[in-house]
Amino acid sequence: MLFEIKTGVGSGDYLKALGQLLFYEKQRGRSYRKYLVLPPGIPEQVVSILGSFDVSIIEYTEADGRFNFEWPKLI
């Protein structure tokens, strides 16, 4: 598995993450499950497009220094 963690949900955040995940995968020479970890708020259309690159989204929330992660359902 490859993970890329971002603290924002702007286009620069998810586009950079996509490039990094695809680069790491190519560099390692095989296919991996790819996850983008970021706070809530990424548009559904973007989630769909990232999914077409086999990138799953893990949203996280933070409260009082504790982080909760919303893992995608595995098929």
N, CA, C and O atoms as a Tripos MOL2 file, in Angstrom:
@<TRIPOS>MOLECULE
protein
  300   299    75     0     0
PROTEIN
NO_CHARGES

@<TRIPOS>ATOM
      1 N           0.8340   -1.1710    0.0000 N.3       1 MET1
      2 CA          0.0000    0.0000    0.0000 C.3       1 MET1
      3 C           0.8840    1.2410    0.0000 C.2       1 MET1
      4 O           1.9570    1.2720    0.6020 O.2       1 MET1
      5 N           0.3950    2.2580   -0.6950 N.am      2 LEU2
      6 CA          1.0430    3.5680   -0.6800 C.3       2 LEU2
      7 C           0.0700    4.5750   -0.0860 C.2       2 LEU2
      8 O          -1.1130    4.5780   -0.4240 O.2       2 LEU2
      9 N           0.5670    5.4240    0.7930 N.am      3 PHE3
     10 CA         -0.2430    6.4600    1.4170 C.3       3 PHE3
     11 C           0.3840    7.8160    1.1420 C.2       3 PHE3
     12 O           1.6050    7.9650    1.1870 O.2       3 PHE3
     13 N          -0.4480    8.7940    0.8600 N.am      4 GLU4
     14 CA         -0.0120   10.1830    0.7700 C.3       4 GLU4
     15 C          -0.9340   10.9800    1.6750 C.2       4 GLU4
     16 O          -2.1560   10.8940    1.5520 O.2       4 GLU4
     17 N          -0.3610   11.7510    2.5760 N.am      5 ILE5
     18 CA         -1.1350   12.5010    3.5650 C.3       5 ILE5
     19 C          -1.0610   13.9870    3.2340 C.2       5 ILE5
     20 O           0.0170   14.5340    3.0030 O.2       5 ILE5
     21 N          -2.2210   14.6270    3.2150 N.am      6 LYS6
     22 CA         -2.3140   16.0680    2.9790 C.3       6 LYS6
     23 C          -3.1500   16.7050    4.0810 C.2       6 LYS6
     24 O          -4.0220   16.0590    4.6630 O.2       6 LYS6
     25 N          -2.8780   17.9690    4.3610 N.am      7 THR7
     26 CA         -3.6240   18.6890    5.3940 C.3       7 THR7
     27 C          -4.6940   19.6020    4.8160 C.2       7 THR7
     28 O          -5.4420   20.2270    5.5670 O.2       7 THR7
     29 N          -4.7790   19.6900    3.4920 N.am      8 GLY8
     30 CA         -5.7830   20.5160    2.8340 C.3       8 GLY8
     31 C          -6.5150   19.7330    1.7650 C.2       8 GLY8
     32 O          -6.1060   18.6310    1.4010 O.2       8 GLY8
     33 N          -7.6040   20.3060    1.2590 N.am      9 VAL9
     34 CA         -8.4000   19.6320    0.2270 C.3       9 VAL9
     35 C          -8.5050   20.4660   -1.0470 C.2       9 VAL9
     36 O          -9.3980   20.2390   -1.8640 O.2       9 VAL9
     37 N          -7.6110   21.4200   -1.2190 N.am     10 GLY10
     38 CA         -7.6050   22.2130   -2.4390 C.3      10 GLY10
     39 C          -7.0430   21.4320   -3.6090 C.2      10 GLY10
     40 O          -6.4410   20.3720   -3.4350 O.2      10 GLY10
     41 N          -7.2470   21.9680   -4.8080 N.am     11 SER11
     42 CA         -6.7940   21.2570   -6.0050 C.3      11 SER11
     43 C          -5.2850   21.0100   -5.9760 C.2      11 SER11
     44 O          -4.8250   19.9650   -6.4370 O.2      11 SER11
     45 N          -4.5240   21.9370   -5.4520 N.am     12 GLY12
     46 CA         -3.0850   21.7430   -5.3640 C.3      12 GLY12
     47 C          -2.7190   20.5610   -4.4740 C.2      12 GLY12
     48 O          -1.7440   19.8540   -4.7310 O.2      12 GLY12
     49 N          -3.5140   20.3560   -3.4220 N.am     13 ASP13
     50 CA         -3.2400   19.2530   -2.5010 C.3      13 ASP13
     51 C          -3.4760   17.9040   -3.1720 C.2      13 ASP13
     52 O          -2.5960   17.0440   -3.1670 O.2      13 ASP13
     53 N          -4.6630   17.7170   -3.7480 N.am     14 TYR14
     54 CA         -4.9580   16.3930   -4.2980 C.3      14 TYR14
     55 C          -4.2410   16.1280   -5.6140 C.2      14 TYR14
     56 O          -3.9440   14.9750   -5.9260 O.2      14 TYR14
     57 N          -3.9540   17.1720   -6.3970 N.am     15 LEU15
     58 CA         -3.2020   16.9480   -7.6300 C.3      15 LEU15
     59 C          -1.7460   16.5680   -7.3280 C.2      15 LEU15
     60 O          -1.1730   15.6950   -7.9800 O.2      15 LEU15
     61 N          -1.1670   17.2320   -6.3400 N.am     16 LYS16
     62 CA          0.1960   16.8860   -5.9360 C.3      16 LYS16
     63 C           0.2320   15.4610   -5.3820 C.2      16 LYS16
     64 O           1.1460   14.6950   -5.6890 O.2      16 LYS16
     65 N          -0.7600   15.1090   -4.5670 N.am     17 ALA17
     66 CA         -0.8210   13.7560   -4.0040 C.3      17 ALA17
     67 C          -0.9460   12.7090   -5.1000 C.2      17 ALA17
     68 O          -0.2760   11.6780   -5.0500 O.2      17 ALA17
     69 N          -1.7910   12.9590   -6.0830 N.am     18 LEU18
     70 CA         -1.9540   12.0090   -7.1900 C.3      18 LEU18
     71 C          -0.6230   11.8030   -7.9030 C.2      18 LEU18
     72 O          -0.2210   10.6680   -8.1590 O.2      18 LEU18
     73 N           0.0510   12.8870   -8.2210 N.am     19 GLY19
     74 CA          1.3470   12.7780   -8.8820 C.3      19 GLY19
     75 C           2.3580   12.0080   -8.0510 C.2      19 GLY19
     76 O           3.1090   11.1880   -8.5800 O.2      19 GLY19
     77 N           2.3780   12.2690   -6.7610 N.am     20 GLN20
     78 CA          3.3180   11.5730   -5.8950 C.3      20 GLN20
     79 C           3.0070   10.0870   -5.8270 C.2      20 GLN20
     80 O           3.9170    9.2630   -5.9120 O.2      20 GLN20
     81 N           1.7410    9.7330   -5.6760 N.am     21 LEU21
     82 CA          1.3700    8.3180   -5.6090 C.3      21 LEU21
     83 C           1.7100    7.5830   -6.8990 C.2      21 LEU21
     84 O           2.2460    6.4750   -6.8590 O.2      21 LEU21
     85 N           1.4020    8.1900   -8.0420 N.am     22 LEU22
     86 CA          1.7030    7.5510   -9.3150 C.3      22 LEU22
     87 C           3.2090    7.4440   -9.5380 C.2      22 LEU22
     88 O           3.6890    6.4420  -10.0690 O.2      22 LEU22
     89 N           3.9530    8.4660   -9.1360 N.am     23 PHE23
     90 CA          5.4080    8.4400   -9.2630 C.3      23 PHE23
     91 C           6.0110    7.3240   -8.4000 C.2      23 PHE23
     92 O           6.8400    6.5470   -8.8730 O.2      23 PHE23
     93 N           5.5850    7.2480   -7.1230 N.am     24 TYR24
     94 CA          6.1210    6.2190   -6.2240 C.3      24 TYR24
     95 C           5.8200    4.8250   -6.7650 C.2      24 TYR24
     96 O           6.6700    3.9350   -6.7100 O.2      24 TYR24
     97 N           4.6160    4.6380   -7.2850 N.am     25 GLU25
     98 CA          4.2360    3.3360   -7.8220 C.3      25 GLU25
     99 C           5.1320    2.9700   -9.0040 C.2      25 GLU25
    100 O           5.6300    1.8470   -9.0840 O.2      25 GLU25
    101 N           5.3320    3.9000   -9.9050 N.am     26 LYS26
    102 CA          6.1800    3.6480  -11.0790 C.3      26 LYS26
    103 C           7.6230    3.3970  -10.6470 C.2      26 LYS26
    104 O           8.2980    2.5210  -11.1880 O.2      26 LYS26
    105 N           8.0830    4.1640   -9.6790 N.am     27 GLN27
    106 CA          9.4540    4.0240   -9.1970 C.3      27 GLN27
    107 C           9.6920    2.6420   -8.5840 C.2      27 GLN27
    108 O          10.7720    2.0690   -8.7350 O.2      27 GLN27
    109 N           8.6810    2.1110   -7.8930 N.am     28 ARG28
    110 CA          8.8190    0.8100   -7.2450 C.3      28 ARG28
    111 C           8.5600   -0.3380   -8.2130 C.2      28 ARG28
    112 O           8.8460   -1.4890   -7.8820 O.2      28 ARG28
    113 N           8.0300   -0.0570   -9.3930 N.am     29 GLY29
    114 CA          7.9470   -1.0520  -10.4410 C.3      29 GLY29
    115 C           6.8070   -2.0520  -10.3700 C.2      29 GLY29
    116 O           6.8560   -3.0900  -11.0290 O.2      29 GLY29
    117 N           5.7760   -1.7550   -9.5760 N.am     30 ARG30
    118 CA          4.6180   -2.6430   -9.5480 C.3      30 ARG30
    119 C           3.4010   -1.8690   -9.0460 C.2      30 ARG30
    120 O           3.5180   -0.7230   -8.6130 O.2      30 ARG30
    121 N           2.2370   -2.5040   -9.1080 N.am     31 SER31
    122 CA          0.9940   -1.8630   -8.6860 C.3      31 SER31
    123 C           0.8050   -1.9860   -7.1790 C.2      31 SER31
    124 O           1.1480   -3.0000   -6.5710 O.2      31 SER31
    125 N           0.2590   -0.9430   -6.6000 N.am     32 TYR32
    126 CA         -0.0450   -0.8990   -5.1770 C.3      32 TYR32
    127 C          -1.4560   -0.3610   -4.9790 C.2      32 TYR32
    128 O          -1.9940    0.3260   -5.8480 O.2      32 TYR32
    129 N          -2.0500   -0.6740   -3.8350 N.am     33 ARG33
    130 CA         -3.2440    0.0520   -3.4070 C.3      33 ARG33
    131 C          -2.7630    1.4340   -3.0000 C.2      33 ARG33
    132 O          -1.7980    1.5790   -2.2500 O.2      33 ARG33
    133 N          -3.4570    2.4510   -3.5110 N.am     34 LYS34
    134 CA         -3.0380    3.8230   -3.2590 C.3      34 LYS34
    135 C          -4.1180    4.5420   -2.4560 C.2      34 LYS34
    136 O          -5.3030    4.4620   -2.7770 O.2      34 LYS34
    137 N          -3.6850    5.2540   -1.3930 N.am     35 TYR35
    138 CA         -4.6060    5.9690   -0.5210 C.3      35 TYR35
    139 C          -4.1720    7.4130   -0.3660 C.2      35 TYR35
    140 O          -2.9960    7.7090   -0.1500 O.2      35 TYR35
    141 N          -5.1340    8.2980   -0.4780 N.am     36 LEU36
    142 CA         -4.9330    9.7120   -0.1900 C.3      36 LEU36
    143 C          -5.6340    9.9940    1.1310 C.2      36 LEU36
    144 O          -6.8430    9.7980    1.2540 O.2      36 LEU36
    145 N          -4.8730   10.4530    2.1140 N.am     37 VAL37
    146 CA         -5.3870   10.7370    3.4540 C.3      37 VAL37
    147 C          -5.4710   12.2520    3.6010 C.2      37 VAL37
    148 O          -4.4670   12.9500    3.4640 O.2      37 VAL37
    149 N          -6.6810   12.7630    3.8830 N.am     38 LEU38
    150 CA         -6.8710   14.1980    3.9760 C.3      38 LEU38
    151 C          -8.1200   14.5260    4.7910 C.2      38 LEU38
    152 O          -8.9360   13.6420    5.0540 O.2      38 LEU38
    153 N          -8.2760   15.7940    5.1950 N.am     39 PRO39
    154 CA         -9.4640   16.1630    5.9580 C.3      39 PRO39
    155 C         -10.7120   16.1340    5.0720 C.2      39 PRO39
    156 O         -10.5980   16.0980    3.8470 O.2      39 PRO39
    157 N         -11.9040   16.1480    5.6850 N.am     40 PRO40
    158 CA        -13.1500   16.1420    4.9040 C.3      40 PRO40
    159 C         -13.2590   17.3720    4.0130 C.2      40 PRO40
    160 O         -12.6670   18.4140    4.2940 O.2      40 PRO40
    161 N         -14.0210   17.2350    2.9380 N.am     41 GLY41
    162 CA        -14.3140   18.3790    2.0880 C.3      41 GLY41
    163 C         -13.9200   18.2370    0.6410 C.2      41 GLY41
    164 O         -14.1470   19.1560   -0.1460 O.2      41 GLY41
    165 N         -13.3400   17.1260    0.2650 N.am     42 ILE42
    166 CA        -12.9690   16.9420   -1.1390 C.3      42 ILE42
    167 C         -14.2460   16.6820   -1.9450 C.2      42 ILE42
    168 O         -15.0620   15.8510   -1.5480 O.2      42 ILE42
    169 N         -14.4260   17.3760   -3.0600 N.am     43 PRO43
    170 CA        -15.6510   17.2130   -3.8570 C.3      43 PRO43
    171 C         -15.8260   15.7870   -4.3880 C.2      43 PRO43
    172 O         -14.8490   15.1180   -4.7250 O.2      43 PRO43
    173 N         -17.0690   15.3330   -4.4570 N.am     44 GLU44
    174 CA        -17.3730   13.9750   -4.9350 C.3      44 GLU44
    175 C         -16.8590   13.7300   -6.3460 C.2      44 GLU44
    176 O         -16.4100   12.6260   -6.6520 O.2      44 GLU44
    177 N         -16.9140   14.7320   -7.2040 N.am     45 GLN45
    178 CA        -16.4020   14.5610   -8.5670 C.3      45 GLN45
    179 C         -14.9040   14.2560   -8.5310 C.2      45 GLN45
    180 O         -14.4210   13.4350   -9.3110 O.2      45 GLN45
    181 N         -14.1790   14.9010   -7.6440 N.am     46 VAL46
    182 CA        -12.7410   14.6580   -7.5090 C.3      46 VAL46
    183 C         -12.4930   13.2520   -6.9700 C.2      46 VAL46
    184 O         -11.5810   12.5630   -7.4260 O.2      46 VAL46
    185 N         -13.3030   12.8250   -5.9990 N.am     47 VAL47
    186 CA        -13.1940   11.4680   -5.4630 C.3      47 VAL47
    187 C         -13.3640   10.4490   -6.5860 C.2      47 VAL47
    188 O         -12.6290    9.4650   -6.6650 O.2      47 VAL47
    189 N         -14.3410   10.6990   -7.4490 N.am     48 SER48
    190 CA        -14.6040    9.8060   -8.5720 C.3      48 SER48
    191 C         -13.4180    9.7670   -9.5460 C.2      48 SER48
    192 O         -13.0130    8.6970   -9.9990 O.2      48 SER48
    193 N         -12.8810   10.9160   -9.8520 N.am     49 ILE49
    194 CA        -11.7420   10.9780  -10.7810 C.3      49 ILE49
    195 C         -10.5260   10.2870  -10.1690 C.2      49 ILE49
    196 O          -9.8450    9.5200  -10.8490 O.2      49 ILE49
    197 N         -10.2500   10.5510   -8.8950 N.am     50 LEU50
    198 CA         -9.1330    9.8690   -8.2380 C.3      50 LEU50
    199 C          -9.3470    8.3670   -8.2350 C.2      50 LEU50
    200 O          -8.4000    7.5970   -8.3940 O.2      50 LEU50
    201 N         -10.5930    7.9510   -8.0540 N.am     51 GLY51
    202 CA        -10.9090    6.5300   -8.1040 C.3      51 GLY51
    203 C         -10.5640    5.9030   -9.4460 C.2      51 GLY51
    204 O         -10.1960    4.7300   -9.5140 O.2      51 GLY51
    205 N         -10.6850    6.6900  -10.5190 N.am     52 SER52
    206 CA        -10.3400    6.1640  -11.8460 C.3      52 SER52
    207 C          -8.8380    5.9020  -11.9700 C.2      52 SER52
    208 O          -8.4060    5.1820  -12.8710 O.2      52 SER52
    209 N          -8.0430    6.4820  -11.0680 N.am     53 PHE53
    210 CA         -6.6050    6.2090  -10.9970 C.3      53 PHE53
    211 C          -6.3090    5.1730   -9.9050 C.2      53 PHE53
    212 O          -5.1540    4.9770   -9.5290 O.2      53 PHE53
    213 N          -7.3520    4.5170   -9.4030 N.am     54 ASP54
    214 CA         -7.2390    3.5280   -8.3260 C.3      54 ASP54
    215 C          -6.6850    4.1260   -7.0380 C.2      54 ASP54
    216 O          -5.9260    3.4810   -6.3140 O.2      54 ASP54
    217 N          -7.0780    5.3700   -6.7630 N.am     55 VAL55
    218 CA         -6.7160    6.0370   -5.5160 C.3      55 VAL55
    219 C          -7.9650    6.1100   -4.6460 C.2      55 VAL55
    220 O          -8.9830    6.6690   -5.0550 O.2      55 VAL55
    221 N          -7.8810    5.5390   -3.4380 N.am     56 SER56
    222 CA         -8.9840    5.5990   -2.4800 C.3      56 SER56
    223 C          -8.7350    6.7420   -1.4990 C.2      56 SER56
    224 O          -7.5920    7.1230   -1.2440 O.2      56 SER56
    225 N          -9.8130    7.2750   -0.9620 N.am     57 ILE57
    226 CA         -9.7480    8.4060   -0.0390 C.3      57 ILE57
    227 C          -9.9610    7.9240    1.3890 C.2      57 ILE57
    228 O         -10.8760    7.1490    1.6660 O.2      57 ILE57
    229 N          -9.1100    8.3900    2.2830 N.am     58 ILE58
    230 CA         -9.2910    8.1960    3.7160 C.3      58 ILE58
    231 C          -9.3900    9.5880    4.3260 C.2      58 ILE58
    232 O          -8.4090   10.3310    4.3570 O.2      58 ILE58
    233 N         -10.5800    9.9370    4.8120 N.am     59 GLU59
    234 CA        -10.7450   11.2400    5.4550 C.3      59 GLU59
    235 C         -10.4210   11.1100    6.9390 C.2      59 GLU59
    236 O         -10.7030   10.0920    7.5720 O.2      59 GLU59
    237 N          -9.8170   12.1780    7.4780 N.am     60 TYR60
    238 CA         -9.5370   12.1810    8.9050 C.3      60 TYR60
    239 C         -10.1090   13.4430    9.5480 C.2      60 TYR60
    240 O         -10.2450   14.4850    8.9060 O.2      60 TYR60
    241 N         -10.4320   13.3210   10.8100 N.am     61 THR61
    242 CA        -10.8350   14.4700   11.6170 C.3      61 THR61
    243 C          -9.9530   14.4940   12.8600 C.2      61 THR61
    244 O          -9.4380   13.4680   13.3020 O.2      61 THR61
    245 N          -9.7970   15.6860   13.4040 N.am     62 GLU62
    246 CA         -8.9750   15.8500   14.5930 C.3      62 GLU62
    247 C          -9.7780   16.6070   15.6330 C.2      62 GLU62
    248 O         -10.4000   17.6230   15.3270 O.2      62 GLU62
    249 N          -9.7650   16.1160   16.8550 N.am     63 ALA63
    250 CA        -10.4090   16.7960   17.9740 C.3      63 ALA63
    251 C          -9.5860   16.5370   19.2250 C.2      63 ALA63
    252 O          -9.3080   15.3920   19.5800 O.2      63 ALA63
    253 N          -9.2070   17.6080   19.8790 N.am     64 ASP64
    254 CA         -8.4380   17.4980   21.1290 C.3      64 ASP64
    255 C          -7.1760   16.6650   20.9650 C.2      64 ASP64
    256 O          -6.8100   15.9000   21.8560 O.2      64 ASP64
    257 N          -6.5160   16.8140   19.8310 N.am     65 GLY65
    258 CA         -5.2730   16.0940   19.5990 C.3      65 GLY65
    259 C          -5.4300   14.6350   19.2210 C.2      65 GLY65
    260 O          -4.4390   13.9170   19.0960 O.2      65 GLY65
    261 N          -6.6620   14.1900   19.0380 N.am     66 ARG66
    262 CA         -6.9190   12.8060   18.6230 C.3      66 ARG66
    263 C          -7.3970   12.8020   17.1770 C.2      66 ARG66
    264 O          -8.1820   13.6550   16.7640 O.2      66 ARG66
    265 N          -6.9160   11.8400   16.4290 N.am     67 PHE67
    266 CA         -7.2880   11.7200   15.0240 C.3      67 PHE67
    267 C          -8.1750   10.5000   14.8190 C.2      67 PHE67
    268 O          -7.9180    9.4250   15.3590 O.2      67 PHE67
    269 N          -9.2140   10.6900   14.0360 N.am     68 ASN68
    270 CA        -10.1000    9.5900   13.6330 C.3      68 ASN68
    271 C         -10.0330    9.4740   12.1190 C.2      68 ASN68
    272 O         -10.0780   10.4790   11.4090 O.2      68 ASN68
    273 N          -9.9270    8.2510   11.6300 N.am     69 PHE69
    274 CA         -9.8000    7.9980   10.2010 C.3      69 PHE69
    275 C         -11.0150    7.2260    9.6960 C.2      69 PHE69
    276 O         -11.4460    6.2510   10.3120 O.2      69 PHE69
    277 N         -11.5560    7.6710    8.5780 N.am     70 GLU70
    278 CA        -12.7110    7.0130    7.9380 C.3      70 GLU70
    279 C         -12.1730    6.1840    6.7800 C.2      70 GLU70
    280 O         -11.9750    6.6920    5.6760 O.2      70 GLU70
    281 N         -11.9370    4.9010    7.0460 N.am     71 TRP71
    282 CA        -11.3850    4.0160    6.0260 C.3      71 TRP71
    283 C         -12.4370    3.6610    4.9940 C.2      71 TRP71
    284 O         -13.6030    3.4660    5.3360 O.2      71 TRP71
    285 N         -12.0330    3.5750    3.7230 N.am     72 PRO72
    286 CA        -12.9890    3.1500    2.6790 C.3      72 PRO72
    287 C         -13.3200    1.6760    2.8330 C.2      72 PRO72
    288 O         -12.5270    0.9010    3.3670 O.2      72 PRO72
    289 N         -14.4910    1.3010    2.3640 N.am     73 LYS73
    290 CA        -14.8610   -0.1130    2.3730 C.3      73 LYS73
    291 C         -14.0520   -0.8330    1.2960 C.2      73 LYS73
    292 O         -13.9730   -0.3770    0.1550 O.2      73 LYS73
    293 N         -13.4620   -1.9440    1.6660 N.am     74 LEU74
    294 CA        -12.7080   -2.7290    0.6980 C.3      74 LEU74
    295 C         -13.6400   -3.6640   -0.0370 C.2      74 LEU74
    296 O         -14.5270   -4.2730    0.5610 O.2      74 LEU74
    297 N         -13.4350   -3.7750   -1.3360 N.am     75 ILE75
    298 CA        -14.2900   -4.6310   -2.1630 C.3      75 ILE75
    299 C         -13.6510   -5.9890   -2.3010 C.2      75 ILE75
    300 O         -14.2060   -6.8680   -2.9600 O.2      75 ILE75
@<TRIPOS>BOND
     1     1     2 1
     2     2     3 1
     3     3     4 2
     4     3     5 am
     5     5     6 1
     6     6     7 1
     7     7     8 2
     8     7     9 am
     9     9    10 1
    10    10    11 1
    11    11    12 2
    12    11    13 am
    13    13    14 1
    14    14    15 1
    15    15    16 2
    16    15    17 am
    17    17    18 1
    18    18    19 1
    19    19    20 2
    20    19    21 am
    21    21    22 1
    22    22    23 1
    23    23    24 2
    24    23    25 am
    25    25    26 1
    26    26    27 1
    27    27    28 2
    28    27    29 am
    29    29    30 1
    30    30    31 1
    31    31    32 2
    32    31    33 am
    33    33    34 1
    34    34    35 1
    35    35    36 2
    36    35    37 am
    37    37    38 1
    38    38    39 1
    39    39    40 2
    40    39    41 am
    41    41    42 1
    42    42    43 1
    43    43    44 2
    44    43    45 am
    45    45    46 1
    46    46    47 1
    47    47    48 2
    48    47    49 am
    49    49    50 1
    50    50    51 1
    51    51    52 2
    52    51    53 am
    53    53    54 1
    54    54    55 1
    55    55    56 2
    56    55    57 am
    57    57    58 1
    58    58    59 1
    59    59    60 2
    60    59    61 am
    61    61    62 1
    62    62    63 1
    63    63    64 2
    64    63    65 am
    65    65    66 1
    66    66    67 1
    67    67    68 2
    68    67    69 am
    69    69    70 1
    70    70    71 1
    71    71    72 2
    72    71    73 am
    73    73    74 1
    74    74    75 1
    75    75    76 2
    76    75    77 am
    77    77    78 1
    78    78    79 1
    79    79    80 2
    80    79    81 am
    81    81    82 1
    82    82    83 1
    83    83    84 2
    84    83    85 am
    85    85    86 1
    86    86    87 1
    87    87    88 2
    88    87    89 am
    89    89    90 1
    90    90    91 1
    91    91    92 2
    92    91    93 am
    93    93    94 1
    94    94    95 1
    95    95    96 2
    96    95    97 am
    97    97    98 1
    98    98    99 1
    99    99   100 2
   100    99   101 am
   101   101   102 1
   102   102   103 1
   103   103   104 2
   104   103   105 am
   105   105   106 1
   106   106   107 1
   107   107   108 2
   108   107   109 am
   109   109   110 1
   110   110   111 1
   111   111   112 2
   112   111   113 am
   113   113   114 1
   114   114   115 1
   115   115   116 2
   116   115   117 am
   117   117   118 1
   118   118   119 1
   119   119   120 2
   120   119   121 am
   121   121   122 1
   122   122   123 1
   123   123   124 2
   124   123   125 am
   125   125   126 1
   126   126   127 1
   127   127   128 2
   128   127   129 am
   129   129   130 1
   130   130   131 1
   131   131   132 2
   132   131   133 am
   133   133   134 1
   134   134   135 1
   135   135   136 2
   136   135   137 am
   137   137   138 1
   138   138   139 1
   139   139   140 2
   140   139   141 am
   141   141   142 1
   142   142   143 1
   143   143   144 2
   144   143   145 am
   145   145   146 1
   146   146   147 1
   147   147   148 2
   148   147   149 am
   149   149   150 1
   150   150   151 1
   151   151   152 2
   152   151   153 am
   153   153   154 1
   154   154   155 1
   155   155   156 2
   156   155   157 am
   157   157   158 1
   158   158   159 1
   159   159   160 2
   160   159   161 am
   161   161   162 1
   162   162   163 1
   163   163   164 2
   164   163   165 am
   165   165   166 1
   166   166   167 1
   167   167   168 2
   168   167   169 am
   169   169   170 1
   170   170   171 1
   171   171   172 2
   172   171   173 am
   173   173   174 1
   174   174   175 1
   175   175   176 2
   176   175   177 am
   177   177   178 1
   178   178   179 1
   179   179   180 2
   180   179   181 am
   181   181   182 1
   182   182   183 1
   183   183   184 2
   184   183   185 am
   185   185   186 1
   186   186   187 1
   187   187   188 2
   188   187   189 am
   189   189   190 1
   190   190   191 1
   191   191   192 2
   192   191   193 am
   193   193   194 1
   194   194   195 1
   195   195   196 2
   196   195   197 am
   197   197   198 1
   198   198   199 1
   199   199   200 2
   200   199   201 am
   201   201   202 1
   202   202   203 1
   203   203   204 2
   204   203   205 am
   205   205   206 1
   206   206   207 1
   207   207   208 2
   208   207   209 am
   209   209   210 1
   210   210   211 1
   211   211   212 2
   212   211   213 am
   213   213   214 1
   214   214   215 1
   215   215   216 2
   216   215   217 am
   217   217   218 1
   218   218   219 1
   219   219   220 2
   220   219   221 am
   221   221   222 1
   222   222   223 1
   223   223   224 2
   224   223   225 am
   225   225   226 1
   226   226   227 1
   227   227   228 2
   228   227   229 am
   229   229   230 1
   230   230   231 1
   231   231   232 2
   232   231   233 am
   233   233   234 1
   234   234   235 1
   235   235   236 2
   236   235   237 am
   237   237   238 1
   238   238   239 1
   239   239   240 2
   240   239   241 am
   241   241   242 1
   242   242   243 1
   243   243   244 2
   244   243   245 am
   245   245   246 1
   246   246   247 1
   247   247   248 2
   248   247   249 am
   249   249   250 1
   250   250   251 1
   251   251   252 2
   252   251   253 am
   253   253   254 1
   254   254   255 1
   255   255   256 2
   256   255   257 am
   257   257   258 1
   258   258   259 1
   259   259   260 2
   260   259   261 am
   261   261   262 1
   262   262   263 1
   263   263   264 2
   264   263   265 am
   265   265   266 1
   266   266   267 1
   267   267   268 2
   268   267   269 am
   269   269   270 1
   270   270   271 1
   271   271   272 2
   272   271   273 am
   273   273   274 1
   274   274   275 1
   275   275   276 2
   276   275   277 am
   277   277   278 1
   278   278   279 1
   279   279   280 2
   280   279   281 am
   281   281   282 1
   282   282   283 1
   283   283   284 2
   284   283   285 am
   285   285   286 1
   286   286   287 1
   287   287   288 2
   288   287   289 am
   289   289   290 1
   290   290   291 1
   291   291   292 2
   292   291   293 am
   293   293   294 1
   294   294   295 1
   295   295   296 2
   296   295   297 am
   297   297   298 1
   298   298   299 1
   299   299   300 2
@<TRIPOS>SUBSTRUCTURE
     1 MET1         2 RESIDUE 1 A MET
     2 LEU2         6 RESIDUE 1 A LEU
     3 PHE3        10 RESIDUE 1 A PHE
     4 GLU4        14 RESIDUE 1 A GLU
     5 ILE5        18 RESIDUE 1 A ILE
     6 LYS6        22 RESIDUE 1 A LYS
     7 THR7        26 RESIDUE 1 A THR
     8 GLY8        30 RESIDUE 1 A GLY
     9 VAL9        34 RESIDUE 1 A VAL
    10 GLY10       38 RESIDUE 1 A GLY
    11 SER11       42 RESIDUE 1 A SER
    12 GLY12       46 RESIDUE 1 A GLY
    13 ASP13       50 RESIDUE 1 A ASP
    14 TYR14       54 RESIDUE 1 A TYR
    15 LEU15       58 RESIDUE 1 A LEU
    16 LYS16       62 RESIDUE 1 A LYS
    17 ALA17       66 RESIDUE 1 A ALA
    18 LEU18       70 RESIDUE 1 A LEU
    19 GLY19       74 RESIDUE 1 A GLY
    20 GLN20       78 RESIDUE 1 A GLN
    21 LEU21       82 RESIDUE 1 A LEU
    22 LEU22       86 RESIDUE 1 A LEU
    23 PHE23       90 RESIDUE 1 A PHE
    24 TYR24       94 RESIDUE 1 A TYR
    25 GLU25       98 RESIDUE 1 A GLU
    26 LYS26      102 RESIDUE 1 A LYS
    27 GLN27      106 RESIDUE 1 A GLN
    28 ARG28      110 RESIDUE 1 A ARG
    29 GLY29      114 RESIDUE 1 A GLY
    30 ARG30      118 RESIDUE 1 A ARG
    31 SER31      122 RESIDUE 1 A SER
    32 TYR32      126 RESIDUE 1 A TYR
    33 ARG33      130 RESIDUE 1 A ARG
    34 LYS34      134 RESIDUE 1 A LYS
    35 TYR35      138 RESIDUE 1 A TYR
    36 LEU36      142 RESIDUE 1 A LEU
    37 VAL37      146 RESIDUE 1 A VAL
    38 LEU38      150 RESIDUE 1 A LEU
    39 PRO39      154 RESIDUE 1 A PRO
    40 PRO40      158 RESIDUE 1 A PRO
    41 GLY41      162 RESIDUE 1 A GLY
    42 ILE42      166 RESIDUE 1 A ILE
    43 PRO43      170 RESIDUE 1 A PRO
    44 GLU44      174 RESIDUE 1 A GLU
    45 GLN45      178 RESIDUE 1 A GLN
    46 VAL46      182 RESIDUE 1 A VAL
    47 VAL47      186 RESIDUE 1 A VAL
    48 SER48      190 RESIDUE 1 A SER
    49 ILE49      194 RESIDUE 1 A ILE
    50 LEU50      198 RESIDUE 1 A LEU
    51 GLY51      202 RESIDUE 1 A GLY
    52 SER52      206 RESIDUE 1 A SER
    53 PHE53      210 RESIDUE 1 A PHE
    54 ASP54      214 RESIDUE 1 A ASP
    55 VAL55      218 RESIDUE 1 A VAL
    56 SER56      222 RESIDUE 1 A SER
    57 ILE57      226 RESIDUE 1 A ILE
    58 ILE58      230 RESIDUE 1 A ILE
    59 GLU59      234 RESIDUE 1 A GLU
    60 TYR60      238 RESIDUE 1 A TYR
    61 THR61      242 RESIDUE 1 A THR
    62 GLU62      246 RESIDUE 1 A GLU
    63 ALA63      250 RESIDUE 1 A ALA
    64 ASP64      254 RESIDUE 1 A ASP
    65 GLY65      258 RESIDUE 1 A GLY
    66 ARG66      262 RESIDUE 1 A ARG
    67 PHE67      266 RESIDUE 1 A PHE
    68 ASN68      270 RESIDUE 1 A ASN
    69 PHE69      274 RESIDUE 1 A PHE
    70 GLU70      278 RESIDUE 1 A GLU
    71 TRP71      282 RESIDUE 1 A TRP
    72 PRO72      286 RESIDUE 1 A PRO
    73 LYS73      290 RESIDUE 1 A LYS
    74 LEU74      294 RESIDUE 1 A LEU
    75 ILE75      298 RESIDUE 1 A ILE
